[in-house]
Amino acid sequence: MSGSMNVFDVASRAMSAQMVRLNTTASNLASARTDYASKDEAYRAMRPVFRAVMEDNMATVDVERVVQTDAEPQKRYDPTNPIADKEGYVWEAAVDETAELIDMLETARNYQNNVQVLQTAKSLILETVRNQ
């Protein structure tokens, strides 16, 4: 990366990573109550993999990739479901809604913390300029 990294770069990259995390959680929640005809096609929750990055003696984070979790879809007896197999079973998406909601709250908190860092840095810069 050319140039030097500053507090705005660090916070904005962290916010960008949190947005990927939030979008992944939203996708998981959107798929949580969906039934599937087979275990293989059932949705499995996704998670971003973060990577710490050191530049100019400053640490930040990037999203390296988004991976499928190893959570297993559960079979449920639902013989009236039109996609049920011949024994009357469907497969539920492998998503723990409670864990996803907790993750969403934590992500929102982390994002807000970075917004606060940006606001504080901006205020300090403006104060410095005013006092020149």
Summary of the structure (lengths in Angstrom):
residues: 132
radius of gyration: 21.2
end to end distance: 31.5
largest distance: 78.6
contacts: 345
relative contact order: 0.21
helix: 45%
strand: 25%
